[in-house]
Amino acid sequence: MLKSIRLIATISRAEFILPNLGSLIMGVAWGVTSDISLTNLIILIILSFSIINLSSAIGAQINTLSDYELDLKDDRKKKLVQSLDSFGKNRMKVVLLIEFIITLILVILFMVLQNNPILLLMWVVGISLGWIYSAPPVRLKSRSWLAPVSLILVLGIFPVLFAYLTFTSVFQLFFLLAIAGLALTIYGVIIPTEIRDYFGDKVMDIDTMTVHLGLVKASFTCIVLICLGGILFTTAFLLEWMNGPRPFLSFLLLIIPISIFYVIRSVKKLYSLSKEYIISQENNSLKDQIINISAHNPKWIMIITQTYSILSIILLVNKFLI
């Protein structure tokens, strides 16, 4: 039983739990009001987080099943392939169906409790995008610009928006600015994953945005998106706190440029190596360096998302302080 749970956790990319928690915290922090009871707050948070995590797991499992043949050729995804082999594809499909039914029931219950049909609509659109992103025949991940659009929606916007609309139906300008910054940043830090997979994707004729742009333009786009996303996110929190009772909290926003600088410093190495790789006419040593550096991007994702989560927690706590 425990072995099966561990295998499912690997196939479902359990490492996504912390980024999902960050999305939840941000949505709750911007959407909740101080007059909500503690009991209601806890119940809504548990339900919302369960739906977000189950939906994330479903998307990851579909991706693992759909990319199985491709992942067989990638040593870095050996554990993923072995976990699926050990658990069994047919068993995984059964688990996937059960998860889908449970999540659908939870979303419908949630919609009824909150009297908010948009929650169900958003979940249907999100889970559909997550499905067709990896699964044939649509397979959005291999359709150039459609891939980043779907990723931004599924990973950057819908989870936060779902948590936000759990508590309010009114859209705040500063929140929209913050979620735009988050979405740009998230896709920015996802690009190194595409850079890592660039060489295999190109051979397999998978037209991701990175394959479409090329290594140099993709790494430059990564830098631009992370910086622009950070500016928008910082601006949103700055305006929120400067117009609130505790403007001194704004100094905490200094942690954003610090974390972004740390990540950008590594991405700039990718950019330089990519240019050298093109000039050298695809030198294998440079190729290995690009793959090795881009493989660190889970750490970069964690640094930025947790930085944003910390600020969102402060925003949330600030609402309940007298």
LINMOQUI-V878931 format. One record per residue. N is the residue number from 0. RES is the residue in one letter. SS is DSSP state (H for helix, E for strand, C for the rest). NEAR is the number of other C-alpha atoms within 8 Angstrom. Layout:
N;RES;SS;NEAR, N;RES;SS;NEAR
This chain:
0;M;C;4, 1;L;H;5, 2;K;H;6, 3;S;H;8, 4;I;H;8, 5;R;H;8, 6;L;H;12, 7;I;H;10, 8;A;H;9, 9;T;H;10, 10;I;H;13, 11;S;C;12, 12;R;C;9, 13;A;C;9, 14;E;C;6, 15;F;H;8, 16;I;H;8, 17;L;H;9, 18;P;H;11, 19;N;H;12, 20;L;H;9, 21;G;H;12, 22;S;H;13, 23;L;H;14, 24;I;H;11, 25;M;H;14, 26;G;H;15, 27;V;H;14, 28;A;H;12, 29;W;H;11, 30;G;H;12, 31;V;C;11, 32;T;C;7, 33;S;C;6, 34;D;C;4, 35;I;C;8, 36;S;C;6, 37;L;H;6, 38;T;H;6, 39;N;H;8, 40;L;H;9, 41;I;H;8, 42;I;H;8, 43;L;H;9, 44;I;H;11, 45;I;H;8, 46;L;H;10, 47;S;H;12, 48;F;H;12, 49;S;H;8, 50;I;H;11, 51;I;H;10, 52;N;H;10, 53;L;H;10, 54;S;H;11, 55;S;H;10, 56;A;H;11, 57;I;H;12, 58;G;H;12, 59;A;H;11, 60;Q;H;12, 61;I;H;11, 62;N;H;12, 63;T;H;12, 64;L;H;9, 65;S;H;10, 66;D;C;9, 67;Y;H;9, 68;E;H;7, 69;L;H;7, 70;D;H;11, 71;L;C;10, 72;K;C;6, 73;D;C;8, 74;D;H;7, 75;R;H;5, 76;K;H;9, 77;K;H;10, 78;K;H;7, 79;L;H;10, 80;V;H;12, 81;Q;H;8, 82;S;H;12, 83;L;H;14, 84;D;H;8, 85;S;H;7, 86;F;H;11, 87;G;C;8, 88;K;H;9, 89;N;H;6, 90;R;H;8, 91;M;H;11, 92;K;H;8, 93;V;H;8, 94;V;H;8, 95;L;H;10, 96;L;H;8, 97;I;H;8, 98;E;H;10, 99;F;H;10, 100;I;H;8, 101;I;H;8, 102;T;H;11, 103;L;H;8, 104;I;H;8, 105;L;H;10, 106;V;H;12, 107;I;H;9, 108;L;H;8, 109;F;H;10, 110;M;H;13, 111;V;H;9, 112;L;H;6, 113;Q;H;7, 114;N;C;6, 115;N;C;8, 116;P;H;8, 117;I;H;7, 118;L;H;13, 119;L;H;11, 120;L;H;8, 121;M;H;10, 122;W;H;10, 123;V;H;8, 124;V;H;8, 125;G;H;11, 126;I;H;10, 127;S;H;8, 128;L;H;10, 129;G;H;11, 130;W;H;11, 131;I;H;12, 132;Y;H;13, 133;S;H;14, 134;A;C;11, 135;P;C;7, 136;P;C;5, 137;V;C;8, 138;R;C;11, 139;L;H;12, 140;K;H;13, 141;S;H;9, 142;R;E;12, 143;S;C;13, 144;W;H;8, 145;L;H;9, 146;A;H;14, 147;P;H;11, 148;V;H;8, 149;S;H;12, 150;L;H;10, 151;I;H;13, 152;L;H;11, 153;V;H;12, 154;L;H;10, 155;G;H;16, 156;I;H;13, 157;F;H;12, 158;P;H;14, 159;V;H;13, 160;L;H;9, 161;F;H;12, 162;A;H;16, 163;Y;H;15, 164;L;H;11, 165;T;C;12, 166;F;C;10, 167;T;C;9, 168;S;C;5, 169;V;C;4, 170;F;C;7, 171;Q;C;6, 172;L;H;6, 173;F;H;10, 174;F;H;10, 175;L;H;9, 176;L;H;12, 177;A;H;14, 178;I;H;12, 179;A;H;12, 180;G;H;14, 181;L;H;13, 182;A;H;14, 183;L;H;14, 184;T;H;14, 185;I;H;13, 186;Y;H;14, 187;G;H;14, 188;V;H;13, 189;I;H;10, 190;I;H;12, 191;P;H;14, 192;T;H;11, 193;E;H;10, 194;I;H;15, 195;R;H;12, 196;D;C;9, 197;Y;H;11, 198;F;H;8, 199;G;H;7, 200;D;H;12, 201;K;H;10, 202;V;H;7, 203;M;C;6, 204;D;C;6, 205;I;C;11, 206;D;E;13, 207;T;C;14, 208;M;H;12, 209;T;H;13, 210;V;H;13, 211;H;H;8, 212;L;H;9, 213;G;C;8, 214;L;H;13, 215;V;H;10, 216;K;H;8, 217;A;H;13, 218;S;H;16, 219;F;H;9, 220;T;H;9, 221;C;H;14, 222;I;H;12, 223;V;H;9, 224;L;H;12, 225;I;H;15, 226;C;H;10, 227;L;H;11, 228;G;H;14, 229;G;H;14, 230;I;H;9, 231;L;H;12, 232;F;H;14, 233;T;H;11, 234;T;H;10, 235;A;H;12, 236;F;H;12, 237;L;H;10, 238;L;H;9, 239;E;H;9, 240;W;H;13, 241;M;H;11, 242;N;C;7, 243;G;C;7, 244;P;C;6, 245;R;C;7, 246;P;H;9, 247;F;H;7, 248;L;H;8, 249;S;H;10, 250;F;H;6, 251;L;H;7, 252;L;H;12, 253;L;H;7, 254;I;H;8, 255;I;H;12, 256;P;H;9, 257;I;H;8, 258;S;H;11, 259;I;H;12, 260;F;H;8, 261;Y;H;8, 262;V;H;9, 263;I;H;10, 264;R;H;8, 265;S;H;9, 266;V;H;13, 267;K;H;10, 268;K;H;8, 269;L;H;12, 270;Y;H;12, 271;S;H;8, 272;L;H;11, 273;S;H;13, 274;K;H;10, 275;E;H;9, 276;Y;H;12, 277;I;H;8, 278;I;H;7, 279;S;C;7, 280;Q;C;6, 281;E;C;9, 282;N;C;8, 283;N;H;6, 284;S;H;6, 285;L;H;12, 286;K;H;10, 287;D;H;8, 288;Q;H;9, 289;I;H;13, 290;I;H;11, 291;N;H;9, 292;I;H;10, 293;S;H;13, 294;A;C;10, 295;H;C;8, 296;N;H;12, 297;P;H;7, 298;K;H;7, 299;W;H;10, 300;I;H;11, 301;M;H;10, 302;I;H;9, 303;I;H;11, 304;T;H;10, 305;Q;H;11, 306;T;H;11, 307;Y;H;11, 308;S;H;12, 309;I;H;8, 310;L;H;10, 311;S;H;12, 312;I;H;11, 313;I;H;8, 314;L;H;10, 315;L;H;12, 316;V;H;8, 317;N;H;7, 318;K;H;8, 319;F;H;7, 320;L;C;5, 321;I;C;2
